Amino acid sequence: METFVVNELCKQIGWCDERVELYHYRDRRGGEVDIVIETASGKVYGIEVKAAATVTGSHFRSLKMLQTHVGEAFQHGIVFYAGEHALSFGPHHSALPISFIWQ
């Protein structure tokens, strides 16, 4: 599922008004974020991909680690999941159905 989402995002990068780069992030302690999007202006977005139909706060652990690491550059963390509803997990974190990639 992660590879599928990465491939779809790579296809859509060309539509962005601003140059963006996609990365994978892993720290020395083994914490990792599936996809990190960094804009030319330095804004950072984190994305986790989960095959689960439900999302809990624990799914945001690595995104919160990224937020701490990059500080004010962090804009938003998203967990794409196999559910049907967009959910808020605070001001900078959301869970979105994978289908939102095409909306």
C-alpha angles and dihedrals in degrees: 000000000000092000090049092053092046091051092049092049091048089055092052098047090088090066094061119110089214127050111258134185128207121217141170114229127210126165128207092264093057097259111142143180118210096220131010117190116200122186125213088253091057100256114147129208124183126209130192122186120211128180090207122113091220133047130211133186090262089069087069096056096103092042090055089050089053090047090054092046098051098032118191092005088072110100106169144343120216131192110201108205142170094256131103107237137070109236132190120224096180136308096309104029133071139168114220132183111250088242088072089077088080097043 
